[in-house]
Amino acid sequence: MRKSKFTESQIVAILKEGEAGMPVAEVCRKHAISAPTYYAWKSKYAGATVSDLTRMRELETENARLKRMYADLALENTAIKDVLSKKFLTPSVKRQAVAVMVTEHRLSITRACRAAGLSRAAYYKVPPLPQEKDAEVIDVLNGIVERNGRWGFWKCFDRLRLDGRPWNHKRVWRVYCDLGLNIPRRTKRRIPKREPVPLAAGSFVNQGWALDFMHDVLYDGRRFRTLNVIDEANREALAIQVAQSLPASMLIRTMDRLVDWYGAPESIRMDNGPEMTSHDFVEWAQRKGIALNYIEPGEPNQNAYIERFNRTFRTEVLDAYLFSSIEQVQAIADDWLTQYNEYRPHDALGGVPPKQFMPRLITTTAADSRNQLSS
């Protein structure tokens, strides 16, 4: 409907002119309105003042607000009653809801029980403890498991049925889980016996590399890992790869990039992590002609060069910054890598940086390094 160009206060003023004695036709001609419009206004606003209209408008606004509030409260009340009436809410949960209504919202117990869909008898009844209610089931299950430690749930349940026990499988399974009898027995990952390889710095670059993984967390709690690779001859850090996950496929891609850039090493020293012992990585090393020197389990000192590098990296980078993203960690690690190789003095190298102690070509193979050493 089209809105009138006259406000309510203007309409009241026009009607006042008519009430003051001015003919209706003259009033209509003066304000460019029709006679039906005038009489329609008169039937609606006759005898009203501007203050009455203002008060009426405020009452209408308040009434609309109260209607919306009532509708919202009715919807919330219906939703709460619907949720409390569902079967997935146990009587103990409903009993707690009634207690909150009574203590915090000052409702009567009768009204709170009706809202929660719980009878007053169930509210006042003290529920038995699970240990008391299922005491017989617990004793029988413990006896079976004590005699037959390798039996699973269904074999224990079948034995209960053969013994004439009336409990259904759901109750027995609940007690079985509460007792912790369903905890899987994890077998120890079997690692083949490793022959220790003497830890000695190579006499030329690419004679031996070492790699290891580290982990840390971002400021928002997300975890990330780093793959660190160094050359044992001059302690040069070849790469620090940062990602939330570093599976064997990413390890192979990183090592491929390093081999294309620096050349293939004769050997790589590492621990027995799942990425390094995976079939894909072992096959990759065989194709490249690289020997994999695994350290003995629980002996990180056999890979001491990379462990010492990890300590420096954690002290100067990981513990020194609060990272907000993986990209930020990678950028800071790349900058620190350049400083570590070209500027930072290394105590084990006579106080000179790795690249100054034993420089390399951009692409160097182990054979090229031996030829450079002999010449």
Short mmCIF file of the C-alpha atoms (twelve columns), coordinates in Angstrom:
data_MODEL
# 
_entry.id   MODEL 
# 
loop_
_atom_site.group_PDB 
_atom_site.id 
_atom_site.type_symbol 
_atom_site.label_atom_id 
_atom_site.label_alt_id 
_atom_site.label_comp_id 
_atom_site.label_asym_id 
_atom_site.label_seq_id 
_atom_site.Cartn_x 
_atom_site.Cartn_y 
_atom_site.Cartn_z 
_atom_site.pdbx_PDB_model_num 
ATOM 1   C CA . MET A 1   0.000   0.000   0.000  1 
ATOM 2   C CA . ARG A 2   1.294   3.447   -0.953 1 
ATOM 3   C CA . LYS A 3   2.371   5.524   2.025  1 
ATOM 4   C CA . SER A 4   0.572   8.852   2.615  1 
ATOM 5   C CA . LYS A 5   2.593   12.013  2.024  1 
ATOM 6   C CA . PHE A 6   1.086   13.493  5.200  1 
ATOM 7   C CA . THR A 7   2.393   12.619  8.635  1 
ATOM 8   C CA . GLU A 8   0.028   11.828  11.457 1 
ATOM 9   C CA . SER A 9   0.667   15.194  13.109 1 
ATOM 10  C CA . GLN A 10  -0.162  16.959  9.822  1 
ATOM 11  C CA . ILE A 11  -3.370  14.947  9.487  1 
ATOM 12  C CA . VAL A 12  -4.426  15.961  13.013 1 
ATOM 13  C CA . ALA A 13  -3.730  19.621  12.177 1 
ATOM 14  C CA . ILE A 14  -5.880  19.368  8.993  1 
ATOM 15  C CA . LEU A 15  -8.733  17.852  11.004 1 
ATOM 16  C CA . LYS A 16  -8.416  20.668  13.549 1 
ATOM 17  C CA . GLU A 17  -9.037  23.189  10.756 1 
ATOM 18  C CA . GLY A 18  -12.268 21.412  9.871  1 
ATOM 19  C CA . GLU A 19  -13.333 21.307  13.493 1 
ATOM 20  C CA . ALA A 20  -12.600 25.055  13.809 1 
ATOM 21  C CA . GLY A 21  -15.381 25.826  11.278 1 
ATOM 22  C CA . MET A 22  -13.662 25.787  7.888  1 
ATOM 23  C CA . PRO A 23  -15.859 24.060  5.296  1 
ATOM 24  C CA . VAL A 24  -14.756 20.552  4.323  1 
ATOM 25  C CA . ALA A 25  -14.570 21.444  0.627  1 
ATOM 26  C CA . GLU A 26  -12.249 24.381  1.350  1 
ATOM 27  C CA . VAL A 27  -10.059 22.220  3.600  1 
ATOM 28  C CA . CYS A 28  -9.806  19.565  0.884  1 
ATOM 29  C CA . ARG A 29  -9.002  22.171  -1.807 1 
ATOM 30  C CA . LYS A 30  -6.386  23.859  0.421  1 
ATOM 31  C CA . HIS A 31  -4.500  20.641  1.118  1 
ATOM 32  C CA . ALA A 32  -5.170  18.918  -2.250 1 
ATOM 33  C CA . ILE A 33  -6.994  15.939  -0.783 1 
ATOM 34  C CA . SER A 34  -10.292 14.331  -1.639 1 
ATOM 35  C CA . ALA A 35  -13.405 14.359  0.539  1 
ATOM 36  C CA . PRO A 36  -13.330 10.566  1.094  1 
ATOM 37  C CA . THR A 37  -9.734  10.882  2.321  1 
ATOM 38  C CA . TYR A 38  -10.762 13.638  4.741  1 
ATOM 39  C CA . TYR A 39  -13.621 11.585  6.193  1 
ATOM 40  C CA . ALA A 40  -11.427 8.489   6.394  1 
ATOM 41  C CA . TRP A 41  -8.951  10.509  8.417  1 
ATOM 42  C CA . LYS A 42  -11.711 11.857  10.586 1 
ATOM 43  C CA . SER A 43  -13.003 8.362   11.418 1 
ATOM 44  C CA . LYS A 44  -9.524  7.297   12.433 1 
ATOM 45  C CA . TYR A 45  -8.038  10.367  14.106 1 
ATOM 46  C CA . ALA A 46  -11.061 12.301  15.342 1 
ATOM 47  C CA . GLY A 47  -10.452 13.803  18.771 1 
ATOM 48  C CA . ALA A 48  -6.821  12.713  18.892 1 
ATOM 49  C CA . THR A 49  -3.886  14.986  19.649 1 
ATOM 50  C CA . VAL A 50  -0.277  14.782  18.528 1 
ATOM 51  C CA . SER A 51  0.794   13.506  21.962 1 
ATOM 52  C CA . ASP A 52  -1.894  10.790  21.777 1 
ATOM 53  C CA . LEU A 53  -0.574  9.673   18.400 1 
ATOM 54  C CA . THR A 54  3.002   9.593   19.695 1 
ATOM 55  C CA . ARG A 55  1.930   7.516   22.676 1 
ATOM 56  C CA . MET A 56  -0.048  5.163   20.432 1 
ATOM 57  C CA . ARG A 57  2.973   4.673   18.175 1 
ATOM 58  C CA . GLU A 58  5.165   3.856   21.174 1 
ATOM 59  C CA . LEU A 59  2.588   1.360   22.422 1 
ATOM 60  C CA . GLU A 60  2.462   -0.328  19.013 1 
ATOM 61  C CA . THR A 61  6.251   -0.576  18.924 1 
ATOM 62  C CA . GLU A 62  6.334   -2.011  22.434 1 
ATOM 63  C CA . ASN A 63  3.544   -4.448  21.588 1 
ATOM 64  C CA . ALA A 64  5.417   -5.667  18.514 1 
ATOM 65  C CA . ARG A 65  8.588   -6.111  20.581 1 
ATOM 66  C CA . LEU A 66  6.723   -8.093  23.240 1 
ATOM 67  C CA . LYS A 67  5.141   -10.294 20.569 1 
ATOM 68  C CA . ARG A 68  8.539   -11.085 19.088 1 
ATOM 69  C CA . MET A 69  9.933   -11.787 22.557 1 
ATOM 70  C CA . TYR A 70  7.042   -14.097 23.366 1 
ATOM 71  C CA . ALA A 71  7.468   -15.935 20.061 1 
ATOM 72  C CA . ASP A 72  11.203  -16.425 20.708 1 
ATOM 73  C CA . LEU A 73  10.620  -17.631 24.266 1 
ATOM 74  C CA . ALA A 74  7.850   -19.971 23.138 1 
ATOM 75  C CA . LEU A 75  10.140  -21.409 20.447 1 
ATOM 76  C CA . GLU A 76  13.001  -21.890 22.922 1 
ATOM 77  C CA . ASN A 77  10.650  -23.458 25.471 1 
ATOM 78  C CA . THR A 78  9.279   -25.863 22.885 1 
ATOM 79  C CA . ALA A 79  12.789  -26.791 21.743 1 
ATOM 80  C CA . ILE A 80  13.999  -27.387 25.309 1 
ATOM 81  C CA . LYS A 81  11.002  -29.567 26.121 1 
ATOM 82  C CA . ASP A 82  11.458  -31.498 22.882 1 
ATOM 83  C CA . VAL A 83  15.144  -32.164 23.622 1 
ATOM 84  C CA . LEU A 84  14.473  -33.162 27.215 1 
ATOM 85  C CA . SER A 85  11.776  -35.576 26.112 1 
ATOM 86  C CA . LYS A 86  14.069  -37.507 23.753 1 
ATOM 87  C CA . LYS A 87  15.232  -40.958 24.645 1 
ATOM 88  C CA . PHE A 88  18.959  -40.157 24.384 1 
ATOM 89  C CA . LEU A 89  18.676  -38.083 27.582 1 
ATOM 90  C CA . THR A 90  18.965  -40.505 30.469 1 
ATOM 91  C CA . PRO A 91  17.080  -40.007 33.755 1 
ATOM 92  C CA . SER A 92  20.335  -38.989 35.443 1 
ATOM 93  C CA . VAL A 93  20.821  -36.162 32.928 1 
ATOM 94  C CA . LYS A 94  17.207  -35.042 33.366 1 
ATOM 95  C CA . ARG A 95  17.695  -35.170 37.139 1 
ATOM 96  C CA . GLN A 96  20.640  -32.806 36.786 1 
ATOM 97  C CA . ALA A 97  18.563  -30.475 34.597 1 
ATOM 98  C CA . VAL A 98  15.813  -30.373 37.220 1 
ATOM 99  C CA . ALA A 99  18.379  -29.573 39.918 1 
ATOM 100 C CA . VAL A 100 19.680  -26.627 37.860 1 
ATOM 101 C CA . MET A 101 16.137  -25.298 37.339 1 
ATOM 102 C CA . VAL A 102 15.361  -25.547 41.032 1 
ATOM 103 C CA . THR A 103 18.582  -24.125 42.472 1 
ATOM 104 C CA . GLU A 104 19.506  -21.484 39.899 1 
ATOM 105 C CA . HIS A 105 16.143  -20.470 38.419 1 
ATOM 106 C CA . ARG A 106 13.970  -20.850 41.542 1 
ATOM 107 C CA . LEU A 107 11.398  -23.113 39.917 1 
ATOM 108 C CA . SER A 108 9.391   -25.526 42.006 1 
ATOM 109 C CA . ILE A 109 10.311  -29.185 41.788 1 
ATOM 110 C CA . THR A 110 6.903   -30.029 40.308 1 
ATOM 111 C CA . ARG A 111 7.222   -27.454 37.539 1 
ATOM 112 C CA . ALA A 112 10.854  -28.336 36.824 1 
ATOM 113 C CA . CYS A 113 10.058  -32.051 36.586 1 
ATOM 114 C CA . ARG A 114 7.157   -31.323 34.226 1 
ATOM 115 C CA . ALA A 115 9.432   -29.196 32.008 1 
ATOM 116 C CA . ALA A 116 12.116  -31.893 31.934 1 
ATOM 117 C CA . GLY A 117 9.687   -34.727 31.324 1 
ATOM 118 C CA . LEU A 118 10.699  -36.511 34.528 1 
ATOM 119 C CA . SER A 119 8.386   -37.836 37.189 1 
ATOM 120 C CA . ARG A 120 8.853   -36.632 40.748 1 
ATOM 121 C CA . ALA A 121 9.283   -40.211 41.925 1 
ATOM 122 C CA . ALA A 122 12.191  -40.673 39.510 1 
ATOM 123 C CA . TYR A 123 13.672  -37.365 40.691 1 
ATOM 124 C CA . TYR A 124 13.616  -38.342 44.363 1 
ATOM 125 C CA . LYS A 125 14.787  -41.908 43.738 1 
ATOM 126 C CA . VAL A 126 18.492  -42.366 44.404 1 
ATOM 127 C CA . PRO A 127 19.983  -44.316 41.478 1 
ATOM 128 C CA . PRO A 128 22.168  -47.290 42.386 1 
ATOM 129 C CA . LEU A 129 25.865  -47.096 41.650 1 
ATOM 130 C CA . PRO A 130 27.002  -48.934 38.514 1 
ATOM 131 C CA . GLN A 131 29.375  -51.040 40.610 1 
ATOM 132 C CA . GLU A 132 26.460  -52.245 42.723 1 
ATOM 133 C CA . LYS A 133 24.024  -52.742 39.847 1 
ATOM 134 C CA . ASP A 134 26.490  -54.697 37.694 1 
ATOM 135 C CA . ALA A 135 28.432  -56.357 40.503 1 
ATOM 136 C CA . GLU A 136 27.493  -59.877 39.387 1 
ATOM 137 C CA . VAL A 137 28.375  -59.209 35.744 1 
ATOM 138 C CA . ILE A 138 31.720  -57.705 36.791 1 
ATOM 139 C CA . ASP A 139 32.630  -60.686 38.950 1 
ATOM 140 C CA . VAL A 140 31.753  -63.243 36.260 1 
ATOM 141 C CA . LEU A 141 33.606  -61.348 33.490 1 
ATOM 142 C CA . ASN A 142 36.702  -60.901 35.645 1 
ATOM 143 C CA . GLY A 143 36.681  -64.604 36.419 1 
ATOM 144 C CA . ILE A 144 36.467  -65.571 32.729 1 
ATOM 145 C CA . VAL A 145 39.194  -63.133 31.646 1 
ATOM 146 C CA . GLU A 146 41.451  -64.182 34.508 1 
ATOM 147 C CA . ARG A 147 41.289  -67.808 33.392 1 
ATOM 148 C CA . ASN A 148 41.321  -67.074 29.644 1 
ATOM 149 C CA . GLY A 149 43.289  -63.918 29.009 1 
ATOM 150 C CA . ARG A 150 43.247  -64.231 25.201 1 
ATOM 151 C CA . TRP A 151 39.470  -64.478 24.849 1 
ATOM 152 C CA . GLY A 152 37.618  -61.626 23.174 1 
ATOM 153 C CA . PHE A 153 34.175  -60.256 23.925 1 
ATOM 154 C CA . TRP A 154 32.067  -62.656 21.880 1 
ATOM 155 C CA . LYS A 155 33.833  -65.729 23.194 1 
ATOM 156 C CA . CYS A 156 33.254  -64.468 26.754 1 
ATOM 157 C CA . PHE A 157 29.586  -63.738 25.950 1 
ATOM 158 C CA . ASP A 158 29.078  -67.185 24.422 1 
ATOM 159 C CA . ARG A 159 30.525  -68.723 27.585 1 
ATOM 160 C CA . LEU A 160 28.057  -66.687 29.679 1 
ATOM 161 C CA . ARG A 161 25.183  -67.958 27.540 1 
ATOM 162 C CA . LEU A 162 26.371  -71.536 27.951 1 
ATOM 163 C CA . ASP A 163 26.527  -70.963 31.714 1 
ATOM 164 C CA . GLY A 164 22.871  -69.831 31.675 1 
ATOM 165 C CA . ARG A 165 23.446  -66.141 32.389 1 
ATOM 166 C CA . PRO A 166 20.394  -64.063 31.311 1 
ATOM 167 C CA . TRP A 167 22.163  -60.763 30.500 1 
ATOM 168 C CA . ASN A 168 21.884  -59.490 26.952 1 
ATOM 169 C CA . HIS A 169 24.921  -58.618 24.869 1 
ATOM 170 C CA . LYS A 170 24.448  -54.817 25.216 1 
ATOM 171 C CA . ARG A 171 24.705  -54.893 28.995 1 
ATOM 172 C CA . VAL A 172 27.657  -57.268 28.933 1 
ATOM 173 C CA . TRP A 173 29.421  -55.113 26.307 1 
ATOM 174 C CA . ARG A 174 28.905  -51.971 28.384 1 
ATOM 175 C CA . VAL A 175 30.422  -53.599 31.459 1 
ATOM 176 C CA . TYR A 176 33.165  -55.138 29.314 1 
ATOM 177 C CA . CYS A 177 34.167  -51.688 28.020 1 
ATOM 178 C CA . ASP A 178 33.893  -50.017 31.445 1 
ATOM 179 C CA . LEU A 179 36.339  -52.583 32.818 1 
ATOM 180 C CA . GLY A 180 38.797  -51.733 30.032 1 
ATOM 181 C CA . LEU A 181 38.866  -55.286 28.743 1 
ATOM 182 C CA . ASN A 182 38.467  -54.138 25.131 1 
ATOM 183 C CA . ILE A 183 41.828  -52.337 25.041 1 
ATOM 184 C CA . PRO A 184 43.719  -53.723 22.022 1 
ATOM 185 C CA . ARG A 185 47.042  -55.317 22.713 1 
ATOM 186 C CA . ARG A 186 49.474  -53.362 20.594 1 
ATOM 187 C CA . THR A 187 52.374  -55.369 19.307 1 
ATOM 188 C CA . LYS A 188 55.815  -53.827 19.337 1 
ATOM 189 C CA . ARG A 189 57.084  -52.696 15.964 1 
ATOM 190 C CA . ARG A 190 59.849  -55.055 15.049 1 
ATOM 191 C CA . ILE A 191 63.019  -53.368 13.814 1 
ATOM 192 C CA . PRO A 192 65.807  -55.508 12.387 1 
ATOM 193 C CA . LYS A 193 69.107  -55.519 14.217 1 
ATOM 194 C CA . ARG A 194 71.206  -52.583 13.072 1 
ATOM 195 C CA . GLU A 195 74.972  -52.736 12.871 1 
ATOM 196 C CA . PRO A 196 76.410  -49.464 14.201 1 
ATOM 197 C CA . VAL A 197 78.292  -47.415 11.623 1 
ATOM 198 C CA . PRO A 198 81.245  -45.470 13.067 1 
ATOM 199 C CA . LEU A 199 80.516  -41.766 13.364 1 
ATOM 200 C CA . ALA A 200 83.268  -39.998 11.452 1 
ATOM 201 C CA . ALA A 201 83.207  -36.772 9.508  1 
ATOM 202 C CA . GLY A 202 83.817  -37.328 5.813  1 
ATOM 203 C CA . SER A 203 86.945  -36.035 4.142  1 
ATOM 204 C CA . PHE A 204 84.981  -34.595 1.217  1 
ATOM 205 C CA . VAL A 205 81.462  -33.323 0.628  1 
ATOM 206 C CA . ASN A 206 78.744  -35.749 -0.421 1 
ATOM 207 C CA . GLN A 207 80.566  -38.611 1.260  1 
ATOM 208 C CA . GLY A 208 77.775  -38.864 3.805  1 
ATOM 209 C CA . TRP A 209 74.584  -36.992 4.637  1 
ATOM 210 C CA . ALA A 210 72.497  -37.132 7.802  1 
ATOM 211 C CA . LEU A 211 68.793  -36.421 8.194  1 
ATOM 212 C CA . ASP A 212 66.311  -36.256 11.029 1 
ATOM 213 C CA . PHE A 213 62.825  -34.949 11.842 1 
ATOM 214 C CA . MET A 214 61.769  -32.347 14.424 1 
ATOM 215 C CA . HIS A 215 58.371  -31.119 15.541 1 
ATOM 216 C CA . ASP A 216 56.884  -27.994 17.126 1 
ATOM 217 C CA . VAL A 217 53.550  -26.136 17.332 1 
ATOM 218 C CA . LEU A 218 52.186  -22.914 15.875 1 
ATOM 219 C CA . TYR A 219 50.673  -20.179 18.035 1 
ATOM 220 C CA . ASP A 220 47.146  -21.522 17.349 1 
ATOM 221 C CA . GLY A 221 48.095  -25.032 18.522 1 
ATOM 222 C CA . ARG A 222 48.559  -26.722 15.139 1 
ATOM 223 C CA . ARG A 223 51.554  -29.045 15.032 1 
ATOM 224 C CA . PHE A 224 54.175  -29.065 12.299 1 
ATOM 225 C CA . ARG A 225 57.312  -31.042 11.479 1 
ATOM 226 C CA . THR A 226 60.656  -30.169 9.943  1 
ATOM 227 C CA . LEU A 227 62.972  -32.358 7.868  1 
ATOM 228 C CA . ASN A 228 66.610  -31.401 8.443  1 
ATOM 229 C CA . VAL A 229 69.402  -32.598 6.111  1 
ATOM 230 C CA . ILE A 230 73.109  -31.849 6.590  1 
ATOM 231 C CA . ASP A 231 76.412  -32.907 5.033  1 
ATOM 232 C CA . GLU A 232 78.576  -34.633 7.627  1 
ATOM 233 C CA . ALA A 233 81.848  -33.523 6.025  1 
ATOM 234 C CA . ASN A 234 81.503  -29.768 6.479  1 
ATOM 235 C CA . ARG A 235 78.298  -29.691 8.636  1 
ATOM 236 C CA . GLU A 236 76.581  -27.701 5.878  1 
ATOM 237 C CA . ALA A 237 72.794  -27.624 6.254  1 
ATOM 238 C CA . LEU A 238 71.384  -28.669 2.889  1 
ATOM 239 C CA . ALA A 239 67.659  -28.256 3.557  1 
ATOM 240 C CA . ILE A 240 65.015  -27.600 6.199  1 
ATOM 241 C CA . GLN A 241 61.613  -28.671 4.882  1 
ATOM 242 C CA . VAL A 242 58.605  -27.518 6.959  1 
ATOM 243 C CA . ALA A 243 55.086  -28.997 6.698  1 
ATOM 244 C CA . GLN A 244 52.254  -30.231 8.896  1 
ATOM 245 C CA . SER A 245 52.822  -33.743 7.584  1 
ATOM 246 C CA . LEU A 246 56.018  -35.185 6.119  1 
ATOM 247 C CA . PRO A 247 55.234  -38.666 4.785  1 
ATOM 248 C CA . ALA A 248 57.654  -40.831 2.841  1 
ATOM 249 C CA . SER A 249 56.487  -39.353 -0.479 1 
ATOM 250 C CA . MET A 250 57.460  -35.811 0.580  1 
ATOM 251 C CA . LEU A 251 60.753  -37.115 1.975  1 
ATOM 252 C CA . ILE A 252 61.542  -38.643 -1.433 1 
ATOM 253 C CA . ARG A 253 60.608  -35.425 -3.269 1 
ATOM 254 C CA . THR A 254 62.846  -33.371 -0.973 1 
ATOM 255 C CA . MET A 255 65.765  -35.767 -1.369 1 
ATOM 256 C CA . ASP A 256 65.295  -35.802 -5.151 1 
ATOM 257 C CA . ARG A 257 65.563  -32.024 -5.209 1 
ATOM 258 C CA . LEU A 258 68.739  -32.103 -3.104 1 
ATOM 259 C CA . VAL A 259 70.314  -34.790 -5.290 1 
ATOM 260 C CA . ASP A 260 69.558  -32.781 -8.437 1 
ATOM 261 C CA . TRP A 261 71.130  -29.672 -6.866 1 
ATOM 262 C CA . TYR A 262 74.110  -31.047 -4.914 1 
ATOM 263 C CA . GLY A 263 74.587  -34.495 -6.408 1 
ATOM 264 C CA . ALA A 264 73.962  -37.878 -4.820 1 
ATOM 265 C CA . PRO A 265 75.786  -38.773 -1.578 1 
ATOM 266 C CA . GLU A 266 77.448  -42.091 -0.986 1 
ATOM 267 C CA . SER A 267 75.417  -42.760 2.162  1 
ATOM 268 C CA . ILE A 268 72.726  -41.271 4.396  1 
ATOM 269 C CA . ARG A 269 72.718  -41.678 8.185  1 
ATOM 270 C CA . MET A 270 69.297  -41.689 9.930  1 
ATOM 271 C CA . ASP A 271 67.147  -43.297 12.607 1 
ATOM 272 C CA . ASN A 272 64.449  -45.957 12.214 1 
ATOM 273 C CA . GLY A 273 61.403  -43.744 11.705 1 
ATOM 274 C CA . PRO A 274 58.549  -45.058 9.546  1 
ATOM 275 C CA . GLU A 275 59.326  -42.583 6.754  1 
ATOM 276 C CA . MET A 276 62.968  -43.704 6.479  1 
ATOM 277 C CA . THR A 277 62.204  -47.433 6.701  1 
ATOM 278 C CA . SER A 278 59.342  -47.352 4.170  1 
ATOM 279 C CA . HIS A 279 59.644  -49.489 1.044  1 
ATOM 280 C CA . ASP A 280 59.331  -46.462 -1.241 1 
ATOM 281 C CA . PHE A 281 62.296  -44.667 0.325  1 
ATOM 282 C CA . VAL A 282 64.449  -47.803 0.413  1 
ATOM 283 C CA . GLU A 283 63.721  -48.455 -3.276 1 
ATOM 284 C CA . TRP A 284 64.503  -44.823 -4.113 1 
ATOM 285 C CA . ALA A 285 67.893  -45.101 -2.380 1 
ATOM 286 C CA . GLN A 286 68.650  -48.326 -4.254 1 
ATOM 287 C CA . ARG A 287 67.881  -46.678 -7.592 1 
ATOM 288 C CA . LYS A 288 70.200  -43.786 -6.730 1 
ATOM 289 C CA . GLY A 289 72.959  -46.082 -5.466 1 
ATOM 290 C CA . ILE A 290 72.876  -44.553 -1.968 1 
ATOM 291 C CA . ALA A 291 73.685  -46.639 1.124  1 
ATOM 292 C CA . LEU A 292 71.289  -46.207 4.049  1 
ATOM 293 C CA . ASN A 293 73.062  -46.271 7.427  1 
ATOM 294 C CA . TYR A 294 70.425  -46.812 10.104 1 
ATOM 295 C CA . ILE A 295 71.408  -46.207 13.711 1 
ATOM 296 C CA . GLU A 296 70.515  -48.636 16.467 1 
ATOM 297 C CA . PRO A 297 67.116  -48.051 18.143 1 
ATOM 298 C CA . GLY A 298 67.404  -45.796 21.174 1 
ATOM 299 C CA . GLU A 299 70.919  -44.625 20.275 1 
ATOM 300 C CA . PRO A 300 70.592  -41.052 18.948 1 
ATOM 301 C CA . ASN A 301 74.272  -40.442 19.744 1 
ATOM 302 C CA . GLN A 302 75.122  -42.549 16.689 1 
ATOM 303 C CA . ASN A 303 73.689  -39.683 14.609 1 
ATOM 304 C CA . ALA A 304 75.327  -36.962 16.688 1 
ATOM 305 C CA . TYR A 305 76.016  -34.471 13.894 1 
ATOM 306 C CA . ILE A 306 72.355  -33.991 12.976 1 
ATOM 307 C CA . GLU A 307 71.339  -34.092 16.656 1 
ATOM 308 C CA . ARG A 308 73.750  -31.230 17.398 1 
ATOM 309 C CA . PHE A 309 72.346  -29.320 14.433 1 
ATOM 310 C CA . ASN A 310 68.792  -29.923 15.725 1 
ATOM 311 C CA . ARG A 311 69.728  -28.417 19.077 1 
ATOM 312 C CA . THR A 312 71.089  -25.275 17.412 1 
ATOM 313 C CA . PHE A 313 68.041  -24.985 15.158 1 
ATOM 314 C CA . ARG A 314 65.646  -25.350 18.099 1 
ATOM 315 C CA . THR A 315 67.531  -22.842 20.264 1 
ATOM 316 C CA . GLU A 316 67.972  -20.157 17.629 1 
ATOM 317 C CA . VAL A 317 64.734  -20.561 15.648 1 
ATOM 318 C CA . LEU A 318 61.991  -22.784 17.057 1 
ATOM 319 C CA . ASP A 319 62.270  -21.559 20.664 1 
ATOM 320 C CA . ALA A 320 62.961  -17.955 19.664 1 
ATOM 321 C CA . TYR A 321 59.773  -17.206 17.678 1 
ATOM 322 C CA . LEU A 322 55.996  -17.541 17.946 1 
ATOM 323 C CA . PHE A 323 54.905  -18.768 14.542 1 
ATOM 324 C CA . SER A 324 51.472  -18.056 13.104 1 
ATOM 325 C CA . SER A 325 51.662  -20.118 9.878  1 
ATOM 326 C CA . ILE A 326 53.683  -22.822 8.135  1 
ATOM 327 C CA . GLU A 327 54.796  -20.286 5.525  1 
ATOM 328 C CA . GLN A 328 56.274  -18.064 8.223  1 
ATOM 329 C CA . VAL A 329 58.222  -20.980 9.710  1 
ATOM 330 C CA . GLN A 330 59.594  -21.895 6.258  1 
ATOM 331 C CA . ALA A 331 60.632  -18.309 5.487  1 
ATOM 332 C CA . ILE A 332 62.439  -17.853 8.814  1 
ATOM 333 C CA . ALA A 333 64.112  -21.271 8.482  1 
ATOM 334 C CA . ASP A 334 65.360  -20.437 4.958  1 
ATOM 335 C CA . ASP A 335 66.863  -17.126 6.123  1 
ATOM 336 C CA . TRP A 336 68.499  -18.805 9.110  1 
ATOM 337 C CA . LEU A 337 69.852  -21.596 6.859  1 
ATOM 338 C CA . THR A 338 71.765  -19.065 4.746  1 
ATOM 339 C CA . GLN A 339 73.178  -17.378 7.856  1 
ATOM 340 C CA . TYR A 340 74.152  -20.741 9.365  1 
ATOM 341 C CA . ASN A 341 76.058  -21.896 6.265  1 
ATOM 342 C CA . GLU A 342 77.746  -18.640 5.277  1 
ATOM 343 C CA . TYR A 343 78.057  -16.371 8.329  1 
ATOM 344 C CA . ARG A 344 77.726  -18.208 11.667 1 
ATOM 345 C CA . PRO A 345 81.069  -19.516 13.040 1 
ATOM 346 C CA . HIS A 346 81.070  -23.261 13.772 1 
ATOM 347 C CA . ASP A 347 83.026  -24.398 16.834 1 
ATOM 348 C CA . ALA A 348 83.839  -27.858 15.448 1 
ATOM 349 C CA . LEU A 349 85.203  -26.336 12.216 1 
ATOM 350 C CA . GLY A 350 87.728  -24.048 13.853 1 
ATOM 351 C CA . GLY A 351 85.368  -21.099 14.193 1 
ATOM 352 C CA . VAL A 352 84.543  -20.702 10.486 1 
ATOM 353 C CA . PRO A 353 81.227  -21.215 8.667  1 
ATOM 354 C CA . PRO A 354 80.631  -24.547 6.886  1 
ATOM 355 C CA . LYS A 355 80.892  -23.159 3.350  1 
ATOM 356 C CA . GLN A 356 84.178  -21.435 4.171  1 
ATOM 357 C CA . PHE A 357 85.581  -24.561 5.823  1 
ATOM 358 C CA . MET A 358 84.896  -26.848 2.842  1 
ATOM 359 C CA . PRO A 359 83.266  -25.120 -0.154 1 
ATOM 360 C CA . ARG A 360 81.422  -27.108 -2.787 1 
ATOM 361 C CA . LEU A 361 80.287  -26.629 -6.355 1 
ATOM 362 C CA . ILE A 362 76.579  -26.016 -7.004 1 
ATOM 363 C CA . THR A 363 76.240  -29.568 -8.364 1 
ATOM 364 C CA . THR A 364 78.857  -31.913 -6.912 1 
ATOM 365 C CA . THR A 365 79.050  -35.700 -6.933 1 
ATOM 366 C CA . ALA A 366 81.107  -37.775 -4.539 1 
ATOM 367 C CA . ALA A 367 83.508  -38.710 -7.359 1 
ATOM 368 C CA . ASP A 368 83.995  -35.035 -8.232 1 
ATOM 369 C CA . SER A 369 84.754  -34.237 -4.588 1 
ATOM 370 C CA . ARG A 370 87.420  -37.007 -4.426 1 
ATOM 371 C CA . ASN A 371 88.975  -35.723 -7.647 1 
ATOM 372 C CA . GLN A 372 89.073  -32.195 -6.215 1 
ATOM 373 C CA . LEU A 373 90.680  -33.503 -3.000 1 
ATOM 374 C CA . SER A 374 93.335  -35.545 -4.854 1 
ATOM 375 C CA . SER A 375 94.232  -32.682 -7.196 1 
# 
